[in-house]
Amino acid sequence: MTRNQKIMIALLVVIGAAFLMNSYAQKKRKSSSDLIFQANSENISAFTISKADQSITLELADVWLIAGHDTLQVKDNIIQNFLDRTLAVRRGTVVSKNPDKWATYSVDDEAGTRLAVTDGKGEPAGTAIFGPSKSDFSRNYVRIGDDPNVYQTDIGIIFQLQPSPTYWGSKPAPPDTSVADS
């Protein structure tokens, strides 16, 4: 083997080693993108939204109902949009692993908005606490279940997590009592 061939082999080994080290480093930085709730919209029987001292539960009987507010009729477009977006939200990059920083990201019990989803069998399908991102309004922060990490979401849904009954429902229109003229 000539001296030039030995140099070329050594150079290829060095380049290959550098490539493998770079690939390994990139894998460590890659963010996961997992669904927060492990259910689809056809398999949800209830969900509860809580923030501070307000809470609301919506339940599916034959139609969606607001628990404790039988005078309100659920707005179908609001509920469908909520189910489509919320069940599709994914966690992204970890922004903090420190539970002392939960308040900074508004995902603690005092400032966060809690969402608990129940599947069609009455079993929990997931719980998460959401907080608004102060720098990127198209995303939120989230703490999932018992996981102490704070993640960034791939889409913003906090605007849909309203514990107000009038956001989810409205009073039905009164029946028409006028008699048609003959």
C-alpha positions as CSV (number, residue, x, y, z in Angstrom):
1,M,0.0,0.0,0.0
2,T,1.4,3.3,-1.0
3,R,1.7,6.3,1.3
4,N,-1.1,8.2,-0.6
5,Q,-3.5,5.3,-0.1
6,K,-2.7,5.2,3.6
7,I,-3.4,8.9,3.9
8,M,-6.7,8.5,2.0
9,I,-7.9,5.7,4.2
10,A,-7.0,7.6,7.3
11,L,-8.8,10.7,6.0
12,L,-11.9,8.6,5.2
13,V,-11.9,7.1,8.7
14,V,-11.7,10.6,10.3
15,I,-14.5,11.9,8.1
16,G,-16.7,8.9,8.9
17,A,-16.0,9.3,12.6
18,A,-16.9,13.0,12.4
19,F,-20.1,12.1,10.6
20,L,-21.2,9.5,13.2
21,M,-20.5,11.9,16.0
22,N,-22.5,14.7,14.3
23,S,-25.4,12.3,13.7
24,Y,-25.4,11.3,17.4
25,A,-25.4,14.9,18.5
26,Q,-28.3,15.8,16.2
27,K,-30.4,12.8,17.5
28,K,-30.1,14.2,21.1
29,R,-31.4,17.6,19.9
30,K,-34.3,16.3,17.9
31,S,-37.6,17.2,19.6
32,S,-40.3,14.6,20.0
33,S,-43.7,15.4,18.7
34,D,-46.1,13.1,20.6
35,L,-49.8,13.5,21.0
36,I,-50.8,14.9,24.4
37,F,-54.1,13.1,24.5
38,Q,-54.3,9.4,23.4
39,A,-57.9,9.4,22.1
40,N,-59.8,10.4,19.0
41,S,-62.8,12.7,18.8
42,E,-65.2,9.9,18.3
43,N,-64.1,8.2,21.5
44,I,-64.5,11.1,24.0
45,S,-67.3,11.1,26.5
46,A,-66.4,14.1,28.6
47,F,-63.9,16.8,29.4
48,T,-63.3,19.2,32.2
49,I,-61.6,22.6,31.9
50,S,-60.5,24.3,35.2
51,K,-58.7,27.6,35.8
52,A,-58.3,29.2,39.2
53,D,-61.7,29.0,40.8
54,Q,-63.7,28.3,37.6
55,S,-64.5,24.9,36.2
56,I,-66.8,23.4,33.5
57,T,-67.5,19.9,32.4
58,L,-69.0,18.9,29.1
59,E,-70.5,15.5,28.7
60,L,-71.7,13.5,25.8
61,A,-75.0,11.8,26.2
62,D,-76.8,11.6,22.9
63,V,-75.7,15.2,22.4
64,W,-73.1,17.3,24.2
65,L,-74.3,18.9,27.4
66,I,-72.9,21.3,29.9
67,A,-73.0,19.7,33.3
68,G,-75.0,21.9,35.7
69,H,-76.3,24.2,33.0
70,D,-79.3,22.5,31.5
71,T,-80.7,25.8,30.2
72,L,-77.8,26.2,27.7
73,Q,-77.6,24.5,24.4
74,V,-74.0,23.5,23.4
75,K,-72.7,25.3,20.3
76,D,-71.9,22.4,17.9
77,N,-69.3,24.3,15.9
78,I,-67.4,25.3,19.1
79,I,-67.3,21.7,20.4
80,Q,-66.3,20.2,17.1
81,N,-63.5,22.7,16.6
82,F,-62.3,22.1,20.1
83,L,-62.2,18.3,19.7
84,D,-60.5,18.5,16.3
85,R,-57.7,20.9,17.5
86,T,-57.3,19.8,21.1
87,L,-57.0,16.1,20.4
88,A,-54.5,16.8,17.6
89,V,-52.1,19.0,19.8
90,R,-48.6,17.6,20.1
91,R,-45.9,18.2,22.6
92,G,-42.7,19.5,21.2
93,T,-39.4,20.7,22.7
94,V,-38.8,20.5,26.4
95,V,-38.4,24.1,27.7
96,S,-37.9,23.2,31.3
97,K,-37.2,20.2,33.5
98,N,-37.3,22.2,36.7
99,P,-40.6,22.1,38.7
100,D,-39.6,25.4,40.3
101,K,-40.1,27.0,36.9
102,W,-43.7,25.9,36.5
103,A,-45.0,29.3,37.5
104,T,-42.7,31.0,35.0
105,Y,-44.5,29.1,32.2
106,S,-48.0,29.4,33.8
107,V,-48.3,25.6,34.1
108,D,-48.6,25.4,37.9
109,D,-51.9,24.7,39.7
110,E,-52.6,28.4,40.3
111,A,-52.0,30.0,37.0
112,G,-52.4,27.1,34.5
113,T,-55.5,25.9,32.7
114,R,-56.2,22.2,33.4
115,L,-57.8,20.0,30.8
116,A,-58.9,16.5,31.8
117,V,-60.3,14.3,29.0
118,T,-62.4,11.1,29.6
119,D,-62.7,8.4,26.9
120,G,-65.9,6.6,25.9
121,K,-65.5,3.9,28.6
122,G,-65.3,6.5,31.3
123,E,-61.6,6.1,31.7
124,P,-59.1,9.0,31.8
125,A,-57.6,9.7,28.4
126,G,-55.2,12.3,29.7
127,T,-54.7,15.4,31.8
128,A,-52.6,18.4,31.0
129,I,-52.0,21.9,32.3
130,F,-51.6,24.6,29.7
131,G,-50.0,28.1,29.9
132,P,-49.7,30.8,27.3
133,S,-46.4,31.5,25.6
134,K,-45.4,35.1,26.1
135,S,-43.1,35.1,23.0
136,D,-45.0,32.9,20.5
137,F,-48.8,33.3,20.5
138,S,-49.2,30.4,18.1
139,R,-48.0,27.9,20.7
140,N,-48.5,27.2,24.4
141,Y,-46.6,25.6,27.2
142,V,-47.9,22.3,28.6
143,R,-47.3,20.0,31.5
144,I,-48.7,16.6,30.9
145,G,-50.1,14.3,33.6
146,D,-47.4,13.5,36.2
147,D,-44.5,14.4,33.9
148,P,-42.6,17.3,35.6
149,N,-41.2,18.6,32.3
150,V,-42.7,21.7,30.6
151,Y,-43.1,21.3,26.8
152,Q,-43.9,23.7,24.0
153,T,-47.0,22.7,22.0
154,D,-47.1,22.6,18.2
155,I,-50.2,24.7,18.0
156,G,-52.0,27.2,20.3
157,I,-55.2,26.0,21.9
158,I,-55.4,27.9,25.2
159,F,-57.9,30.3,23.7
160,Q,-60.3,27.4,23.4
161,L,-59.9,26.3,27.0
162,Q,-62.6,28.6,28.4
163,P,-64.3,27.6,31.7
164,S,-67.2,30.0,31.0
165,P,-70.5,28.2,30.3
166,T,-71.5,31.0,27.8
167,Y,-68.5,30.3,25.7
168,W,-69.7,26.7,25.2
169,G,-73.4,27.2,25.1
170,S,-76.2,29.7,24.5
171,K,-79.8,29.9,25.4
172,P,-82.0,28.2,22.9
173,A,-84.2,30.4,20.8
174,P,-87.7,30.7,22.2
175,P,-90.3,28.7,20.3
176,D,-92.3,30.6,17.7
177,T,-95.6,31.3,19.3
178,S,-97.0,33.5,16.6
179,V,-100.0,32.1,14.8
180,A,-99.9,32.3,11.0
181,D,-102.6,34.6,9.5
182,S,-105.3,32.8,7.6
